[in-house]
């Protein structure tokens, strides 16, 4: 534990609040050890049970983890702060964003006139025009769309689905490596994270089987353009996962199809397979712009009813102004053509880098989406080495739990001619790393 920070409090809530304050202010860093229960109890003049209750609350809320004989330590991604990326040094080509190319994003056109609304929209939270467009969007890929609802983006939706379905301490299967915000979100909800390994075709069935046997209550999975690896379900992999999940009908399956329309891969989704408890979330922030905090959700009746029941008691509905803006963009043929052009460009750019790296014997994953995942032995050495060549890429640590080390490269804005130069620089950096560290 950082010696400059002293935990205070005479009640369990007071002690927990003191630890949380230390984490939020940076006085307690990830990995810092908290005092043993009896020692802290003696220091504060309280019973060991009071300290134990405080630590239990902190564990349930994702601020700390207990490592057996290793004691209780601050979580690697405590729930009071997300694992944010470091700032990009000036003068570098930024390939760490995970974001689309602005050249393929349309100009946003909110309604020209917004008349005052009388009362609440809770009785009719969804605009009919956008609801119909959303149903058609899901149905094109075979996802049952008799019932749809809306949320304020994918993470908002996933958080609500998990919070109404699970209780603190329940386990959730997540991809490893996976989307860093999901890896942060699960412990922030007081839930336990169970990592499931990923290959080029998505979640590995045997790894998921192990998680299901361990008693996970929900699975959060990406069917294509998986972040950070770009993995995409093949039909065969999808069928394997469906057969496995049917053995556990009570488990909620949440699919995050966040890049639908720009991923460069066909849809082989679990949502189209008729599972008992399921939801698929689709957003438009990657294809239409990050300010559009809207998501469409399809799912089974129970899951959607629970989602909407919680939403009506909190935010109530997604802004109708936002809904009108999204509906106008989805129905605009010019926007559709722009999005299609973006998908073609992203596919070309992603393949250009994986091909260029392959010519140097460097293995890279990037079946779909906006990123390429490159396994390396020393993330920091590769990130810093590429920095000296003018590139800024993301170290894989933000995206991993137990998965091997790697770096993530966003290819959305990387031109094919730049890919050749990046691959050559990458090979040179790996050569320098091997000479310095012996591989």
Sine and cosine of phi, psi and omega as CSV:
sin_phi,cos_phi,sin_psi,cos_psi,sin_omega,cos_omega
0.00,0.00,0.60,-0.80,0.04,-1.00
-0.87,0.49,0.82,-0.57,-0.12,-0.99
-0.93,0.37,-0.39,0.92,-0.06,-1.00
-0.98,0.19,-0.12,0.99,-0.03,-1.00
-0.93,-0.37,0.83,-0.56,0.01,-1.00
-0.94,-0.33,0.84,-0.54,0.05,-1.00
-0.95,0.32,0.68,-0.74,0.00,-1.00
-0.83,-0.55,0.09,-1.00,0.07,-1.00
0.83,-0.55,0.48,-0.87,0.03,-1.00
-0.86,-0.51,-0.04,1.00,0.07,-1.00
-0.80,-0.60,0.25,-0.97,0.01,-1.00
-0.86,0.51,-0.69,0.73,-0.01,-1.00
-0.92,0.40,-0.62,0.78,0.01,-1.00
-0.91,0.40,-0.66,0.75,0.03,-1.00
-0.91,0.42,-0.71,0.71,0.02,-1.00
-0.88,0.48,-0.66,0.75,0.01,-1.00
-0.90,0.44,-0.59,0.81,0.02,-1.00
-0.91,0.42,-0.69,0.72,0.04,-1.00
-0.90,0.44,-0.70,0.72,0.00,-1.00
-0.87,0.49,-0.65,0.76,0.02,-1.00
-0.89,0.46,-0.66,0.75,0.02,-1.00
-0.89,0.45,-0.63,0.78,0.03,-1.00
-0.93,0.37,-0.72,0.69,-0.05,-1.00
-0.89,0.46,-0.56,0.83,-0.04,-1.00
-1.00,0.01,0.00,1.00,0.04,-1.00
0.99,0.12,0.09,1.00,0.04,-1.00
-0.96,0.27,-0.47,0.88,0.10,-1.00
-0.91,-0.41,0.89,-0.45,-0.09,-1.00
-0.99,-0.13,0.35,-0.94,0.09,-1.00
-0.78,0.62,0.75,-0.66,0.00,-1.00
1.00,-0.06,-0.26,0.97,0.03,-1.00
-0.91,0.41,0.68,-0.73,-0.03,-1.00
-1.00,0.07,0.67,-0.74,0.16,-0.99
-1.00,0.07,0.40,-0.91,0.00,-1.00
-0.89,0.46,0.49,-0.87,0.13,-0.99
-0.83,0.55,0.46,-0.89,-0.10,-0.99
-0.82,0.58,-0.77,0.63,-0.08,-1.00
-0.92,0.40,-0.61,0.79,-0.01,-1.00
-0.91,0.40,-0.70,0.71,0.01,-1.00
-0.92,0.40,-0.61,0.80,0.04,-1.00
-0.86,0.50,-0.68,0.73,0.03,-1.00
-0.90,0.43,-0.66,0.75,-0.03,-1.00
-0.91,0.42,-0.59,0.81,-0.07,-1.00
-1.00,-0.06,-0.17,0.99,-0.01,-1.00
0.95,0.31,0.58,0.81,0.01,-1.00
-0.83,-0.56,0.11,-0.99,0.01,-1.00
-0.98,0.20,0.47,-0.88,0.09,-1.00
-0.84,0.55,-0.54,0.84,0.02,-1.00
-0.88,0.47,-0.58,0.82,0.02,-1.00
-0.90,0.43,-0.71,0.71,0.02,-1.00
-0.91,0.41,-0.67,0.74,0.01,-1.00
-0.87,0.49,-0.64,0.77,0.03,-1.00
-0.91,0.42,-0.64,0.77,0.04,-1.00
-0.89,0.46,-0.70,0.71,0.00,-1.00
-0.91,0.42,-0.60,0.80,0.03,-1.00
-0.89,0.46,-0.69,0.73,0.03,-1.00
-0.88,0.47,-0.67,0.74,0.01,-1.00
-0.90,0.43,-0.61,0.79,0.05,-1.00
-0.90,0.43,-0.71,0.70,-0.03,-1.00
-0.89,0.46,-0.48,0.88,-0.02,-1.00
-1.00,-0.07,0.07,1.00,0.13,-0.99
0.99,0.14,0.25,0.97,0.00,-1.00
-1.00,0.07,-0.52,0.85,-0.02,-1.00
-0.71,-0.70,0.28,-0.96,0.10,-1.00
-0.73,-0.68,0.46,-0.89,0.04,-1.00
-0.95,-0.31,0.77,-0.64,-0.08,-1.00
-0.90,-0.44,0.74,0.67,0.03,-1.00
0.85,0.52,-0.84,-0.55,0.01,-1.00
-0.92,0.39,-0.29,0.96,0.04,-1.00
-0.97,0.25,-0.10,0.99,0.06,-1.00
0.99,0.16,-0.23,-0.97,-0.02,-1.00
-0.98,-0.20,0.79,-0.62,-0.05,-1.00
-0.76,-0.65,0.35,-0.94,0.09,-1.00
-0.91,0.41,0.72,-0.70,-0.04,-1.00
-0.88,0.47,0.44,-0.90,0.02,-1.00
-0.89,0.46,-0.55,0.84,0.06,-1.00
-0.76,-0.66,0.97,0.25,-0.08,-1.00
-0.87,0.49,0.51,-0.86,-0.15,-0.99
-0.94,0.34,-0.12,0.99,0.06,-1.00
-1.00,0.00,0.00,1.00,0.05,-1.00
-0.36,-0.93,0.69,-0.72,0.02,-1.00
-1.00,0.09,0.37,-0.93,0.01,-1.00
-0.97,0.22,1.00,0.07,-0.08,-1.00
-0.99,0.16,0.51,-0.86,0.01,-1.00
-0.96,0.29,0.44,-0.90,0.07,-1.00
-0.93,0.36,0.37,-0.93,0.03,-1.00
-0.93,0.38,0.56,-0.83,-0.01,-1.00
-0.98,0.18,0.83,-0.56,0.05,-1.00
-0.88,0.47,0.56,-0.83,-0.02,-1.00
-0.89,0.45,0.53,-0.85,0.10,-1.00
1.00,0.07,0.05,1.00,-0.03,-1.00
-0.97,-0.24,0.45,-0.89,0.13,-0.99
-0.98,0.20,0.90,-0.43,-0.11,-0.99
-0.99,0.10,0.94,-0.33,0.03,-1.00
-0.87,-0.49,0.52,0.85,-0.05,-1.00
-0.88,-0.47,0.10,1.00,-0.19,-0.98
-0.98,0.21,-0.59,0.81,-0.15,-0.99
0.97,0.25,0.18,0.98,-0.11,-0.99
-0.97,-0.24,0.37,-0.93,0.00,-1.00
-0.97,0.25,0.16,-0.99,0.06,-1.00
-0.98,0.21,0.84,-0.54,0.01,-1.00
-0.84,0.54,-0.38,0.93,0.00,-1.00
-0.89,0.45,-0.35,0.94,-0.03,-1.00
-0.94,-0.33,0.31,0.95,0.07,-1.00
-0.96,-0.27,0.72,-0.70,-0.02,-1.00
-0.97,0.25,0.34,-0.94,0.16,-0.99
-0.95,0.32,0.76,-0.64,-0.02,-1.00
-0.98,0.21,0.71,-0.70,-0.03,-1.00
-0.79,-0.62,1.00,0.03,0.08,-1.00
-0.91,0.42,0.25,-0.97,0.02,-1.00
-0.83,0.56,0.67,-0.74,-0.03,-1.00
-0.92,0.39,-0.48,0.88,-0.04,-1.00
-0.71,-0.71,0.77,-0.64,0.01,-1.00
-0.85,-0.52,0.95,-0.32,-0.02,-1.00
-1.00,0.09,0.52,-0.85,0.02,-1.00
-0.86,0.51,0.64,-0.76,0.04,-1.00
-1.00,-0.09,0.64,-0.77,0.05,-1.00
-1.00,-0.04,0.90,-0.44,0.05,-1.00
0.98,0.21,-0.56,-0.83,-0.15,-0.99
-0.95,-0.32,0.44,-0.90,0.10,-1.00
-1.00,-0.09,0.15,0.99,-0.07,-1.00
-0.87,0.49,-0.52,0.85,-0.01,-1.00
-0.95,0.30,-0.44,0.90,0.00,-1.00
-0.63,-0.77,0.96,0.28,-0.15,-0.99
-0.96,0.28,-0.34,0.94,-0.09,-1.00
-0.91,-0.41,0.73,-0.68,0.09,-1.00
-0.94,0.34,0.71,-0.71,-0.07,-1.00
-0.86,0.51,-0.67,0.74,-0.04,-1.00
-0.88,0.47,-0.70,0.72,-0.01,-1.00
-0.95,0.31,-0.56,0.83,0.05,-1.00
-0.88,0.48,-0.68,0.74,0.01,-1.00
-0.92,0.39,-0.66,0.75,0.05,-1.00
-0.89,0.45,-0.62,0.79,0.00,-1.00
-0.92,0.39,-0.68,0.73,0.04,-1.00
-0.86,0.51,-0.70,0.71,-0.01,-1.00
-0.90,0.44,-0.60,0.80,0.00,-1.00
-0.89,0.46,-0.73,0.69,0.05,-1.00
-0.92,0.38,-0.70,0.71,-0.10,-0.99
-0.88,0.47,-0.51,0.86,0.00,-1.00
-0.85,0.53,-0.47,0.89,-0.01,-1.00
-0.96,-0.27,0.29,0.96,0.08,-1.00
0.98,0.19,0.18,0.98,0.02,-1.00
-0.99,0.12,0.82,-0.58,0.02,-1.00
-0.82,0.57,0.79,-0.61,-0.13,-0.99
-0.77,-0.63,0.43,0.90,0.05,-1.00
-0.88,0.47,-0.55,0.83,0.01,-1.00
-0.82,-0.57,0.79,-0.61,0.09,-1.00
-0.69,-0.73,0.36,-0.93,0.10,-0.99
-0.56,-0.83,0.03,-1.00,-0.06,-1.00
-0.84,-0.55,0.38,-0.92,0.08,-1.00
-0.55,-0.83,0.08,-1.00,-0.02,-1.00
-1.00,-0.04,0.83,0.57,-0.02,-1.00
0.98,-0.18,0.22,-0.97,-0.10,-0.99
-0.91,0.42,-0.73,0.68,-0.05,-1.00
-0.91,0.42,-0.62,0.78,0.07,-1.00
-0.85,0.52,-0.70,0.72,-0.02,-1.00
-0.92,0.39,-0.74,0.67,-0.03,-1.00
-0.88,0.48,-0.67,0.74,0.02,-1.00
-0.87,0.49,-0.67,0.74,-0.02,-1.00
-0.93,0.37,-0.68,0.73,0.00,-1.00
-0.87,0.49,-0.70,0.72,-0.02,-1.00
-0.94,0.34,-0.61,0.79,-0.08,-1.00
-0.95,0.32,-0.49,0.87,0.03,-1.00
-1.00,0.07,-0.32,0.95,-0.08,-1.00
-1.00,-0.10,-0.57,0.82,-0.15,-0.99
-0.90,-0.43,0.21,-0.98,0.05,-1.00
-0.85,-0.53,0.41,-0.91,0.00,-1.00
-0.76,0.65,0.73,-0.68,-0.02,-1.00
0.99,-0.13,-0.30,0.95,0.06,-1.00
-0.92,0.39,0.39,-0.92,-0.09,-1.00
-0.97,-0.24,0.60,-0.80,0.02,-1.00
-0.80,-0.60,0.77,-0.63,0.08,-1.00
-0.99,0.13,0.80,-0.61,0.01,-1.00
-0.77,-0.64,0.37,-0.93,0.01,-1.00
-0.95,0.31,0.61,-0.79,0.03,-1.00
-0.65,-0.76,0.95,-0.30,0.07,1.00
-0.95,0.33,0.38,-0.93,-0.05,-1.00
-0.46,-0.89,-0.01,-1.00,-0.02,-1.00
-0.90,0.44,0.85,-0.53,-0.17,-0.99
-0.89,0.46,-0.52,0.85,0.01,-1.00
-0.93,0.36,-0.55,0.84,0.09,-1.00
-0.93,0.37,-0.65,0.76,0.03,-1.00
-0.88,0.47,-0.51,0.86,0.06,-1.00
-0.99,0.16,-0.60,0.80,-0.11,-0.99
-0.90,0.43,-0.70,0.72,-0.10,-0.99
-0.86,0.52,-0.80,0.60,0.04,-1.00
-0.92,0.39,-0.47,0.88,0.03,-1.00
-0.90,0.44,-0.44,0.90,0.05,-1.00
-1.00,0.08,0.03,1.00,-0.01,-1.00
0.99,0.13,0.29,0.96,-0.04,-1.00
-0.97,-0.22,0.33,-0.94,0.01,-1.00
-1.00,-0.08,0.69,-0.72,0.00,-1.00
-1.00,-0.05,0.79,-0.62,0.09,-1.00
-0.89,-0.46,0.95,-0.32,-0.07,-1.00
-0.96,0.29,0.64,-0.77,0.05,-1.00
-0.82,-0.58,0.82,-0.58,-0.08,-1.00
-0.92,0.39,0.41,-0.91,-0.08,-1.00
-0.77,-0.63,0.65,-0.76,0.17,-0.99
-0.85,-0.53,-0.30,-0.95,-0.07,-1.00
-0.87,0.49,-0.41,0.91,-0.05,-1.00
-0.98,-0.22,0.24,0.97,0.04,-1.00
0.99,-0.17,-0.42,-0.91,-0.02,-1.00
-0.81,0.59,0.70,-0.72,0.02,-1.00
-0.99,0.14,0.83,-0.55,-0.10,-1.00
-0.82,0.58,-0.70,0.71,-0.04,-1.00
-0.91,0.42,-0.58,0.82,0.05,-1.00
-0.93,0.38,-0.64,0.77,0.05,-1.00
-0.92,0.40,-0.63,0.78,0.03,-1.00
-0.85,0.53,-0.67,0.74,0.02,-1.00
-0.88,0.48,-0.67,0.74,0.00,-1.00
-0.91,0.41,-0.67,0.75,0.01,-1.00
-0.91,0.42,-0.66,0.75,0.04,-1.00
-0.91,0.42,-0.44,0.90,0.02,-1.00
-0.98,0.19,-0.11,0.99,0.12,-0.99
0.99,-0.16,0.41,0.91,0.04,-1.00
-0.89,0.46,0.56,-0.83,-0.02,-1.00
-0.99,-0.14,-0.28,0.96,-0.02,-1.00
-0.48,-0.88,0.40,-0.92,0.05,-1.00
-0.78,-0.63,0.79,-0.62,0.09,-1.00
-0.93,-0.36,0.85,-0.53,-0.18,-0.98
-0.59,-0.81,0.48,-0.88,0.02,-1.00
-0.93,-0.38,0.86,-0.51,-0.07,-1.00
-0.97,0.24,-0.39,0.92,0.01,-1.00
-0.35,-0.94,0.32,-0.95,-0.06,-1.00
0.80,0.60,0.63,0.77,-0.05,-1.00
-0.86,0.52,0.73,-0.69,0.05,-1.00
-0.99,-0.12,0.84,-0.54,0.28,0.96
-0.97,-0.25,0.00,1.00,-0.24,-0.97
-1.00,0.03,-0.28,0.96,-0.09,-1.00
0.97,0.23,0.18,0.98,-0.03,-1.00
-0.87,0.50,0.49,-0.87,-0.02,-1.00
-0.59,-0.80,0.75,-0.66,0.01,-1.00
-0.86,0.52,0.77,-0.64,0.28,-0.96
-0.99,0.12,0.33,-0.94,0.07,-1.00
-0.83,0.56,-0.62,0.78,-0.01,-1.00
-0.91,0.40,-0.68,0.73,0.01,-1.00
-0.91,0.42,-0.67,0.74,0.04,-1.00
-0.84,0.54,-0.71,0.71,-0.02,-1.00
-0.90,0.43,-0.62,0.79,0.05,-1.00
-0.88,0.47,-0.71,0.71,-0.03,-1.00
-0.92,0.38,-0.63,0.77,0.02,-1.00
-0.88,0.47,-0.72,0.69,0.01,-1.00
-0.86,0.51,-0.62,0.79,0.01,-1.00
-0.93,0.35,-0.71,0.70,-0.04,-1.00
-0.92,0.39,-0.46,0.89,0.03,-1.00
-0.92,0.40,-0.32,0.95,0.08,-1.00
-0.97,0.24,-0.20,0.98,-0.03,-1.00
-0.76,-0.65,0.92,0.39,-0.13,-0.99
-0.90,0.44,-0.33,0.94,-0.03,-1.00
-0.99,0.13,-0.17,0.98,-0.03,-1.00
-0.99,0.16,0.76,-0.65,0.03,-1.00
-0.99,0.16,0.79,-0.62,0.02,-1.00
-0.95,-0.33,0.88,-0.48,0.01,-1.00
-0.93,-0.37,0.91,-0.42,0.05,-1.00
-0.99,-0.14,0.77,-0.64,0.03,-1.00
-0.95,-0.30,1.00,-0.05,-0.01,-1.00
-0.99,-0.10,0.91,0.42,-0.24,-0.97
-0.96,0.26,-0.26,0.96,-0.01,-1.00
-0.92,-0.40,0.35,0.94,-0.02,-1.00
-0.77,0.64,0.78,-0.62,-0.01,-1.00
0.99,-0.12,-0.28,0.96,0.02,-1.00
-0.77,-0.63,0.19,0.98,-0.14,-0.99
-0.99,0.14,-0.36,0.93,0.00,-1.00
0.95,0.30,0.49,0.87,0.01,-1.00
-0.50,-0.87,0.56,-0.83,0.03,-1.00
-0.94,0.35,0.31,-0.95,-0.02,-1.00
-1.00,0.01,0.92,-0.39,0.18,-0.98
-0.86,-0.50,1.00,0.03,-0.21,-0.98
-0.95,-0.31,0.52,-0.85,0.12,-0.99
-0.92,0.39,-0.50,0.86,-0.06,-1.00
-0.89,0.45,-0.40,0.92,-0.02,-1.00
-1.00,0.07,0.06,1.00,-0.17,-0.99
-0.99,-0.15,-0.01,1.00,0.04,-1.00
0.97,0.22,0.57,0.82,0.09,-1.00
-0.93,0.36,0.36,-0.93,-0.05,-1.00
-0.96,0.28,-0.70,0.72,-0.02,-1.00
-0.85,-0.52,0.93,-0.36,-0.08,-1.00
-0.39,-0.92,0.37,-0.93,0.16,-0.99
-0.46,-0.89,0.64,-0.77,0.16,-0.99
-0.88,-0.48,0.74,-0.68,-0.04,-1.00
-0.94,-0.35,0.74,-0.67,0.08,-1.00
-0.78,-0.62,0.71,-0.71,0.01,-1.00
-0.87,-0.49,0.15,-0.99,0.01,-1.00
-0.87,-0.50,0.08,1.00,-0.09,-1.00
-0.91,0.42,-0.54,0.84,0.00,-1.00
-0.98,0.18,-0.47,0.88,-0.05,-1.00
-0.99,-0.16,-0.39,0.92,-0.06,-1.00
-0.85,-0.53,-0.32,0.95,0.03,-1.00
0.64,-0.77,0.62,-0.78,-0.12,-0.99
-0.94,0.35,-0.33,0.94,0.00,-1.00
-0.97,0.24,-0.18,0.98,-0.01,-1.00
-1.00,0.05,1.00,0.09,-0.05,-1.00
-1.00,0.09,0.95,0.30,-0.02,-1.00
-0.69,-0.73,0.59,-0.81,0.09,-1.00
-0.66,-0.75,0.61,-0.79,0.18,-0.98
-0.99,-0.15,0.62,-0.78,-0.06,-1.00
-0.75,-0.66,0.78,-0.62,0.18,-0.98
-0.92,-0.38,0.47,-0.88,-0.01,-1.00
-0.02,-1.00,-0.02,-1.00,0.03,-1.00
-0.96,0.27,0.35,-0.94,-0.11,-0.99
-0.85,0.53,-0.66,0.75,-0.04,-1.00
-0.91,0.41,-0.71,0.70,-0.03,-1.00
-0.89,0.46,-0.71,0.70,-0.01,-1.00
-0.92,0.38,-0.60,0.80,0.01,-1.00
-0.90,0.43,-0.65,0.76,0.02,-1.00
-0.92,0.40,-0.65,0.76,0.06,-1.00
-0.86,0.51,-0.78,0.62,-0.07,-1.00
-0.93,0.38,-0.55,0.83,0.03,-1.00
-0.89,0.45,-0.64,0.77,0.04,-1.00
-0.95,0.30,-0.62,0.78,-0.04,-1.00
-0.91,0.42,-0.62,0.78,-0.04,-1.00
-0.91,0.42,-0.41,0.91,0.01,-1.00
-1.00,0.02,-0.14,0.99,-0.03,-1.00
-0.90,-0.44,-0.99,-0.15,-0.04,-1.00
-0.97,0.25,-0.34,0.94,0.09,-1.00
1.00,0.06,-0.85,0.52,-0.02,-1.00
-0.32,-0.95,0.27,-0.96,0.13,-0.99
-0.99,0.13,0.69,-0.73,-0.03,-1.00
-0.72,0.70,0.77,-0.64,0.05,-1.00
-0.92,0.39,-0.45,0.89,0.09,-1.00
-0.90,0.43,-0.70,0.72,0.05,-1.00
-0.90,0.45,-0.69,0.73,0.01,-1.00
-0.87,0.50,-0.68,0.73,0.03,-1.00
-0.89,0.45,-0.63,0.78,0.02,-1.00
-0.89,0.46,-0.73,0.68,0.00,-1.00
-0.90,0.44,-0.69,0.72,-0.01,-1.00
-0.87,0.50,-0.67,0.74,0.02,-1.00
-0.88,0.47,-0.64,0.77,0.01,-1.00
-0.94,0.35,-0.68,0.74,-0.02,-1.00
-0.91,0.42,-0.48,0.88,-0.03,-1.00
-1.00,-0.04,-0.03,1.00,-0.09,-1.00
-1.00,0.01,0.90,-0.44,-0.01,-1.00
-0.86,0.51,-0.57,0.82,0.01,-1.00
-0.91,0.42,-0.63,0.78,0.04,-1.00
-0.92,0.40,-0.65,0.76,0.04,-1.00
-0.85,0.52,-0.69,0.73,0.02,-1.00
-0.91,0.41,-0.63,0.78,0.01,-1.00
-0.90,0.43,-0.68,0.74,0.02,-1.00
-0.90,0.44,-0.66,0.75,0.02,-1.00
-0.90,0.44,-0.63,0.77,0.05,-1.00
-0.90,0.43,-0.62,0.78,0.05,-1.00
-0.89,0.45,-0.69,0.73,0.02,-1.00
-0.87,0.50,-0.67,0.74,0.01,-1.00
-0.90,0.44,-0.67,0.74,-0.01,-1.00
-0.92,0.39,-0.67,0.74,-0.01,-1.00
-0.89,0.45,-0.63,0.77,0.03,-1.00
-0.90,0.44,-0.72,0.70,0.01,-1.00
-0.88,0.48,-0.70,0.71,-0.06,-1.00
-0.93,0.36,-0.64,0.76,0.02,-1.00
-0.90,0.43,-0.72,0.69,0.00,-1.00
-0.92,0.40,-0.54,0.84,0.03,-1.00
-0.88,0.47,-0.67,0.74,-0.02,-1.00
-0.96,0.29,-0.70,0.71,0.00,-1.00
-0.89,0.46,-0.60,0.80,0.04,-1.00
-0.92,0.39,-0.69,0.73,0.00,-1.00
-0.91,0.42,-0.68,0.74,0.06,-1.00
-0.90,0.44,-0.64,0.77,0.02,-1.00
-0.87,0.49,-0.55,0.84,0.00,-1.00
-0.91,0.41,-0.33,0.94,0.07,-1.00
-0.98,-0.18,0.14,0.99,-0.01,-1.00
0.97,0.22,0.36,0.93,-0.02,-1.00
-0.98,-0.18,0.88,-0.48,-0.02,-1.00
-0.97,0.24,0.73,-0.68,0.00,-1.00
-0.63,-0.78,0.57,-0.82,0.06,-1.00
-0.96,-0.27,0.68,-0.73,0.00,-1.00
0.01,-1.00,0.88,0.47,-0.05,-1.00
-0.95,0.32,-0.42,0.91,-0.08,-1.00
-0.29,-0.96,0.22,-0.98,0.12,-0.99
1.00,0.03,-0.42,-0.91,-0.18,-0.98
-0.94,-0.34,0.02,1.00,-0.12,-0.99
-0.74,-0.67,0.36,-0.93,0.12,-0.99
-0.80,-0.59,0.69,-0.73,-0.05,-1.00
-0.93,-0.37,0.86,-0.51,-0.09,-1.00
-0.88,-0.48,0.94,-0.34,0.05,-1.00
-0.89,0.46,0.72,-0.69,0.06,-1.00
-0.63,-0.78,0.29,-0.96,0.01,-1.00
-1.00,0.09,-0.55,0.84,-0.06,-1.00
-0.75,-0.66,0.98,-0.19,-0.06,-1.00
-0.88,0.48,-0.74,0.67,-0.07,-1.00
-0.89,0.47,-0.66,0.75,-0.01,-1.00
-0.90,0.44,-0.63,0.78,-0.01,-1.00
-0.95,0.31,-0.70,0.72,0.03,-1.00
-0.86,0.51,-0.74,0.67,-0.02,-1.00
-0.94,0.35,-0.56,0.83,0.05,-1.00
-0.91,0.42,-0.71,0.71,0.04,-1.00
-0.91,0.41,-0.51,0.86,0.05,-1.00
-0.86,0.50,-0.62,0.78,0.00,-1.00
-0.92,0.39,-0.33,0.95,0.05,-1.00
-0.99,-0.10,0.04,1.00,0.06,-1.00
0.99,-0.13,0.18,0.98,-0.02,-1.00
-0.93,-0.37,0.53,-0.85,0.09,-1.00
-0.81,-0.58,0.92,-0.39,0.00,-1.00
-0.87,-0.50,0.22,-0.98,-0.09,-1.00
-1.00,-0.08,0.79,-0.62,0.16,-0.99
-0.90,0.43,0.58,-0.81,-0.09,-1.00
-0.96,0.27,-0.17,0.99,-0.11,-0.99
-0.85,0.53,-0.55,0.83,-0.02,-1.00
-0.91,0.40,-0.35,0.94,-0.14,-0.99
-0.95,-0.31,0.04,1.00,-0.15,-0.99
-0.89,-0.46,0.46,-0.89,0.22,-0.98
-0.91,-0.41,-0.92,0.40,0.03,-1.00
-0.86,-0.51,-0.01,1.00,-0.05,-1.00
-0.93,0.37,0.40,-0.91,0.02,-1.00
-0.90,0.43,0.32,-0.95,-0.04,-1.00
-0.92,0.39,0.51,-0.86,-0.02,-1.00
-0.21,-0.98,0.08,-1.00,0.17,-0.99
-0.81,-0.58,0.50,-0.87,0.06,-1.00
-0.95,-0.32,0.74,-0.67,0.01,-1.00
-0.87,-0.50,0.86,-0.51,0.08,-1.00
-0.99,0.14,0.84,-0.54,-0.08,-1.00
-0.98,-0.21,0.07,1.00,-0.12,-0.99
-0.85,0.53,-0.56,0.83,-0.02,-1.00
-0.93,-0.37,0.17,0.99,-0.08,-1.00
-1.00,0.00,0.94,-0.35,-0.01,-1.00
-0.94,0.35,0.45,-0.89,0.00,-1.00
-0.83,0.56,-0.61,0.80,0.02,-1.00
-0.92,0.38,-0.54,0.84,0.08,-1.00
-0.94,0.35,-0.53,0.85,-0.01,-1.00
-0.87,0.49,-0.63,0.77,0.02,-1.00
-0.89,0.46,-0.68,0.73,0.00,-1.00
-0.93,0.37,-0.66,0.75,0.02,-1.00
-0.88,0.47,-0.69,0.73,-0.01,-1.00
-0.88,0.47,-0.66,0.75,0.03,-1.00
-0.90,0.44,-0.68,0.74,0.03,-1.00
-0.91,0.41,-0.62,0.79,0.02,-1.00
-0.88,0.48,-0.71,0.71,0.01,-1.00
-0.88,0.47,-0.64,0.77,0.02,-1.00
-0.91,0.42,-0.66,0.76,0.02,-1.00
-0.90,0.44,-0.68,0.73,0.02,-1.00
-0.88,0.47,-0.60,0.80,0.06,-1.00
-0.90,0.43,-0.65,0.76,0.03,-1.00
-0.92,0.40,-0.65,0.76,0.00,-1.00
-0.89,0.46,-0.67,0.74,-0.02,-1.00
-0.91,0.42,-0.65,0.76,0.00,-1.00
-0.91,0.40,-0.57,0.82,-0.07,-1.00
-0.99,0.12,-0.69,0.72,-0.12,-0.99
-0.95,-0.32,0.07,1.00,-0.01,-1.00
0.95,0.30,0.55,0.83,0.00,-1.00
0.98,-0.18,0.00,0.00,0.00,0.00
